[in-house]
Amino acid sequence: MALQIPPNCDLTLGLVCLDKSTPGTTVWAMTADERFLNPAGIIQGGFLAAMLDSAMGASAVTGAGQRRVSVLNTEMKVSFLRPASLNSRLTCIATVLKSGGVISFVGARVTDDHDQLIATASSTYLIKERER
């Protein structure tokens, strides 16, 4: 099966990779538009979690070095620290904390356009070799 880059989930969220030049670290951005509002008028946490997951997964892949891998999220913890406002520009920085041959531990944080911390996450990814 061929990989679709970018995947549909990133396209749906409007996620854009701003930087992946450092192996194991990626920087992503998206605009929190009205499609992602919950009934209280703030960005629904599941969309923030999806942003964190996409960014951390990409970091796990780049952290594998020259290996051709796919990664699978085995668990994720998200802490929501403050609401994200409508039309705010959200930035997510994800970094591999510890990479191994089979498992990678990754952390991430989302900030808004005022550099306020919105959410943090940590996750464990299973690393699987891909066929060439």
C-alpha positions in Angstrom: 0.0 0.0 0.0 1.4 3.4 -1.0 1.5 6.2 1.6 -0.5 9.3 0.9 1.5 12.4 1.8 0.0 14.5 3.3 -2.7 12.2 4.7 -6.3 13.1 4.5 -6.5 13.7 8.2 -3.9 16.5 7.9 -5.6 18.0 4.9 -8.9 18.0 6.8 -7.4 19.9 9.7 -5.4 22.2 7.5 -2.2 21.1 9.1 1.0 22.4 7.5 4.5 21.2 8.3 6.6 24.2 8.9 9.9 22.4 9.7 11.2 18.9 9.8 14.9 19.7 9.3 16.0 18.3 12.7 15.5 14.5 12.9 13.1 13.7 15.7 11.5 17.2 15.8 8.7 18.6 13.6 6.9 21.9 13.7 3.3 22.2 12.5 0.6 24.9 12.2 -3.1 25.2 11.6 -5.8 27.9 12.0 -8.5 27.1 14.5 -11.5 27.9 12.3 -15.3 27.6 12.9 -15.4 23.9 11.7 -13.6 22.9 14.9 -15.8 24.8 17.5 -17.7 22.9 20.2 -21.1 24.2 21.4 -19.3 26.4 24.0 -17.5 28.3 21.1 -14.0 27.0 21.8 -11.9 24.5 19.8 -13.0 21.0 20.5 -10.2 19.0 22.3 -10.3 16.1 19.8 -9.1 18.4 17.0 -6.2 19.5 19.2 -5.5 15.8 20.0 -5.4 15.0 16.3 -3.0 17.8 15.7 -0.7 16.6 18.5 -0.9 13.0 17.2 0.0 13.9 13.6 2.9 16.0 14.8 4.2 13.4 17.2 3.8 10.6 14.6 5.8 12.7 12.0 8.5 13.3 14.6 8.7 9.5 15.4 9.2 8.8 11.7 11.9 11.5 11.3 13.5 10.3 14.5 14.0 6.8 13.0 16.9 8.2 10.9 17.5 6.5 7.5 15.2 3.6 8.4 12.0 3.4 6.3 9.3 3.1 8.9 5.6 3.4 9.7 4.6 4.3 13.2 1.5 3.4 15.2 0.3 5.3 18.2 -0.1 2.8 21.1 -1.1 5.3 23.8 -1.4 9.1 24.2 -2.0 11.4 27.1 -3.2 14.9 26.4 -3.5 17.8 28.9 -5.6 20.7 27.9 -4.4 23.8 29.7 -6.5 26.6 28.2 -9.1 27.0 25.5 -8.0 27.7 21.9 -9.9 30.6 20.4 -11.6 30.9 17.1 -9.2 31.9 14.2 -6.1 31.5 16.4 -3.0 30.3 14.6 -2.0 27.1 16.5 1.6 25.9 16.4 2.6 22.4 17.5 6.2 21.4 18.2 6.8 17.6 18.6 10.0 16.1 19.7 11.2 12.5 20.2 12.2 12.0 23.8 13.6 8.5 23.4 13.8 6.5 20.2 14.5 2.8 20.1 14.3 0.0 17.6 10.7 -0.9 18.3 9.3 1.9 20.5 9.6 5.7 20.3 8.6 8.1 23.2 7.4 11.5 21.9 6.2 14.7 23.5 4.5 17.8 22.0 3.0 21.1 22.9 0.5 23.4 21.2 0.7 27.2 21.5 -1.5 29.9 20.1 -0.6 33.1 18.2 0.0 34.8 21.6 2.5 32.1 22.5 0.2 30.8 25.2 0.4 27.1 26.0 -2.9 25.5 24.9 -2.2 21.7 25.3 0.6 19.2 25.9 0.8 15.5 25.0 3.0 12.5 25.4 2.8 9.4 23.3 4.4 6.0 22.6 4.7 4.9 19.0 5.3 1.4 17.8 7.9 1.5 15.0 7.4 -0.9 12.1 9.8 -1.4 9.2 8.3 -0.6 5.8 9.1 -2.6 2.7 11.1 -0.7 0.1 
